Amino acid sequence: MDHDPPMVAVTLYDCEQCEISLTPLYHGECDAPVIHTGSKRICSNCGDTMGPSETMRCSECDGRASPSQFAVPIDTSPAVSPQQVERKIHDAINQCRTTRNRPKLTYSQHLSAIALRHSRDMATREYCDHHSPEGNGPGYRYRSHDHSDRNYGENIAYKQPGPKISSTKLAESIVNGWMDSPRHRENILEDQWEAEGIGVYARSDGTVFFTQNFK
């Protein structure tokens, strides 16, 4: 299903004479420009706070300017690409392993495909679990990609990181969260693993889903 981005109300002032005015507005009481600070509108001369319902003067034609509100979408999706985050997570995982005398893992595109399939499914069907709503677990996904399910491991997570976070910071926050969890940490530091794949999927509302698969 689609996830609509969050909306925010924006106020424009419609001039009765020249239609929409995008130029500065003036406080009619003292003829000073109106300053916009967040949701407040303050006269730069007298300091009076004016609500959006008050009428102001258009700086272009001196006509009456009345407020109107409309909703615009906010882009809350992270600016970084999922592929960047996947590589940063892989680098951070190998750093965790080498500092604890575990061998580094190679990066498997095959495992990444399995991981991305699950991240996308969790995002579109709104759940966060190792098993799908139908009860299919990691072994099922390994087999459906013609991959052996004799030895497998999986970590998952989701996060709403905000649009300004860097790929490094986002990856670090996920890996730190996994390392703080005994079961996830055990997967990350397991001696038998030789490779891993990461699948990162970002939803339009800013929520990012992560799956890590091992072999």
N, C-alpha and C positions, 0 to 999 in steps of 0.2 A: 504494500500500500504506500501511497505518497504521503510525505510528511511536509506540511506547509511550514515555511520559515516563520519565526515570530514577527509580529507587526508592532509598529510604534506610531502614535498619533503625531502628525506634523501640522502646525498652524501656519496658514498663509493669510495675508490681509488683502482683501479684494477692494480696490478703489472704485467708488461709485461712478467716477468720471473716466478713468483710464484703465479700467478693469484690474487685473492682478498687478500689484506693485511689488517688485523685487528690490526696490531701493529702500534706504533707511526711512523709518517712520519717526515722527516727532510728537512729543507730548504737547497736547494743546494748551495746557495750563502755563507752561513757561518756555515753549518753543525750543526745547532741547531734544537732541536725538535720544531715541529709546535704545537701551542696551539689552541684549538677550543673553542671559546667563542661565544655562540649563533650561528649566521650565519657567523661570521667572523673567519678567520684563520690567526693567527698572529705568526710570528717567535719569539720564546722566547729569542733570543739574540739581534737581530737588531730591532725588533718591526715592521718590514714590514708586511703590510696586504696583504694577498694573496687570490685571488678569486678562486672559485672551478674549474675554467677552466685551472689553471696553473698546470704544471707537477711537481711532487715532487718525492723524492727518497724513496724507500721502506727500512725500517730499518732492514729487514730480509736478503735481498739479494743485496741491493744497486741498484736494478733495477728501471726503470722508472715507476712511478705510476700515472696513469691518472684518473680523476674523472668520475664517472657515477652516475646518479640520478635515484631514483625510489620512488614511492609514497607508504606510509604506513598509515594505518588508525589510528586515534586518538580516544581513548576511552574517550568520554566526558560524559558518563552516571554517575550519582551520585553513590558514593560508598555505600551509605546507602540503605537499603531495603525499598520498598514502605510500607511494613507493619509497620516498625519502625516509618516512617513519619506519617502514619495514627494515630498511638497511641499517638505520640507527639502532633499532631494537636488536638486530642481529649482532652488531658491533658491541652493544652494551652487554648482551648475554655472554659473548666470548670473553669480555673483560671480567665478568663475574666468575667464569669458569677458570680462566688462567690464574687469577689471583688466589684461587683455592686449589691449585695444582690439578685441574681437570683439563683434558685436551680440548682444543678448539673444535667447534662444529663447522662443517661445511654448510653452504647455503644451497638448499634444494628447491628448484623451481617447481618440481612435482609436488613437494610438500606444501609449497606456497599456494598452489592451485587448490589443494584440499582445504587449507586454512582460509583462503579468501571465500570459498564457497560457503563455509560455515559463518564467517563474519557477515557476509551479505544476507544470508538467510536470517540470522538473528536480528539484523537491522530492519529488514523489510517486514518481518513477522513479529517484531517487538517481544523478544525474549532474550535472556542471557543464561544459557545452560549448555552443558556438554551434549545433551540430548534434545533433538528437535521435538516439536509438539507430537509428532507421530511416534516418538520413542527411538529414533535412529541415533546411535551414538558415534563416537569417533571411528570404531571399527567398520561400521557401515560405510562411512565416507571414504576410508582408505580403500576398501574393496571396490567401491563404485568408481574409483580412479585407477583401477588395476594396480593397486599397491598392496603389498603384503601387510596384513594386520596382526602378524604374530607378535611383533614388538612395536608398540606405539605409545605416544604420550601426547597430551594436549593441555595447554593453558588458554584461558579466555579472560577477557576483560571488556569493559566499556567505560567511556569517559566523555564528559562535555568540557573540552579544554579551552574553549574561547578562540576567537579568530586570530589573535596576535601571538600565540605560542609558537616557538621554533620547533623544528623537527627533533632537534636534540633534546630539548626540555620535555617534549611530549613522550619521546621514547624512554627517557630516564624515569619519568613519573610512572609509566606502566611497568618497567622492569623493577623499579624499587617496590612497587606494590606487590608484584609477584614474589620478590625476594623476602618480603615481610610476612608472607603466607607460607606456613610450613609445607603444605602439599605442593604448592606451585614451586617453591624453592627446591624441593626434592626433585621435581621434574627437571628443573634447569640444571642442577648439578649432577644428574644421573650419569654414572660412568659409562653405561652401555651405549649411550647415544653417539652417533657419528655425524648426523646432519639434522638440520631443522629448516622449517619454512614458516614465514610470517604472512598473514593475510590481514590487511587493514582496510576497513570500509567506512567511509564518512557519510552520514545521513544529512539531508538538507537542513535539519533543525540544529546541526552542530554536534550531535552525538556521534562518537567514533567507536567502532567495535573492532576488537583485536582477537585474533586466534593464532596460536603458536603450536605447530605440530613437530614431533620428533620421530626419528627412526634410529 
